[in-house]
């Protein structure tokens, strides 16, 4: 009897090993194929109104203004505040300033001199006016007794009128000089937070030079845009609830302004919701979210999430949902044809063999077929 050669024994061992690996791989593949697919579900519900639509809003101050100078000159003083690290420093962004605070002062010397010149001119004009008045009274008395001629009377009257006009002009110049001197002081028109400071000591400023930006955040506004299909649901004074990631609780606000026209680029209408901010917790630039309540339906209807809708493989142009049958995490998927109605937000009316309270599969629904076992995850 011939014994198998070494080559035959190696070939036999290799074949056996390959078969064992193939069998093991098939077992693993079959085991993986039988694992239930994890899915999410949602409950079929009866709705009587459109679901609320969420919008993202931007928090802005109730009022924010750029404070500009009206007088020319060099900045010789900036309002001083206490420095947390000690000492004092120039007021800067993030500082709170009360109403009427002089934030910056332009060099006043030129304006003081102009005021003094106007006052001197007024004094000179008043002296000339007093002289002209006495002259007119004297000529007028002589003219009444026919001791002065009509031209003398007219000349005295004209001189009196001229000096009267000069006094009025000098008074106007004084008023103008005082206003210009007052404009050397740039004051805060309301209490608020400094958003920006654009000048330093020695800066040369002029009319319309922006020195500071001041924001009133005692109350703030949430600004968002809505399309024309929703604008009819928003009205002035309407109560809305605003949520932000920065605050653990929601904030109540009321619609304070609605744009009468849509933005030409985005085609949405701007809406402002004003809310109190006594603790200054809401900052300008924060992102907030709010919901606008949907419209009432004519009659209640069953609705399912749009994500649950699939094509019905048994009907051309038909639709269906996969219901989850069973109790617990492991359930069976069952195909249920439905007739679709109107959409309301992320929900759609579904008519067919489903009832309120049933569960429909919303994720992974296209990867399963009717009768498959699935695992429901939270």
C-alpha positions, 0 to 999 in steps of 0.5 A: 500500500502506497503511503501519501506523499508529504505534498499530498498531506500538506494539500489535504491540511490546507484544504481542511483549514480553508473549509473550516475558515469558510464555514466559520465565516458563513456562520458569522455572516448568518449570525450578523444577518439575523441581528435585529436592525435598531430603529426609532419609532414615533406614536401615531397621534390625533392633531387638531392644529398645525404643529408649532414651527421653530425659528432661530432668532438673534438677540439684539439690544432694545436700543443701540446708538453711535455717539458722534461729536458735533464740535471740532478739536482734540479730545482732551479728556475721557471719562474715568472708571475704576480698574478692577485690578486697581487704579483708574482707567479710561472708560471702555467697552463692557463698562456701564455708564449712567445717563448724562455721563460725559464720555469725552471732552473736546478742547474747549479753549477756542469755543470759550474765546468765541463765546467771549467775543460774542458776549463783548459784541453784545455789550458793544451792541447794547451800549450803541442801542442805549445811545441810539435810544436816548438820541431817538427820544430826544429827537422825537421830543423835538420833532413833536414841537416842530423843533426838529425836521422829519429827516432828523426824526427818520435818521434817529429812528433808523439808528435805533432800529439798526442797533436793535437788530445788532443786539438781537444778532449778538444774542443769537451769536452768544446762543450759538457759541454756548451750544457749540461749547456745550457740544464739546462734551459728548454725553450718554443719552441713556444708561447702558453698556458701552459696546465700542470706544473709537477715540483716545486722548489726543484724537482729532475729531470733527462733526460726525466722528463716531466716538462711542457705541452705547447699548440699552439692554434693560430689555432686549429684542429677539429678531427672526424672519418668517415666510409669507405663509406664517406671517398671518399667525403673528400679531403685535402683542402676541405672547411668545416663549424664547429659549436660549442655550445660555439660560436654563429657563425660558423667557416670556416676550411679546411681539413689538414690531412686524415688518410691513414688507418682506426682505427683497433677498430672503423674502421673509418678514422681520419680526421683533419680540421684546422681553425684559432683561433686568439681570442682563443675562441676555447678551447682544448676539446670542442665538435664541429659538422660539415657536410660532403656534400653528393654525387650527384644523377644520377637524382633527386628523391622524398624523405621522412623521414625514420620516415614516412614509415610504413607497408601497412596493405593492402599489404603483404611486402608493405610500405606506408606513411600517408599524411596530407590532409587539411589546418591548424592545424587540418587535416585528415590522408590518407594512401598512398602506396609507393614503396621505393628506396635508402636511403640517410642519414635520407631520403629515395626515395619513388615512388607512389601517392605522389608529391613534397610539400605534407606533410607526418606524421612522429611522431605518425604515427603508432597510427592512421589509414586512415581517422583519424583527427590529430593535426599538432604541430610545 
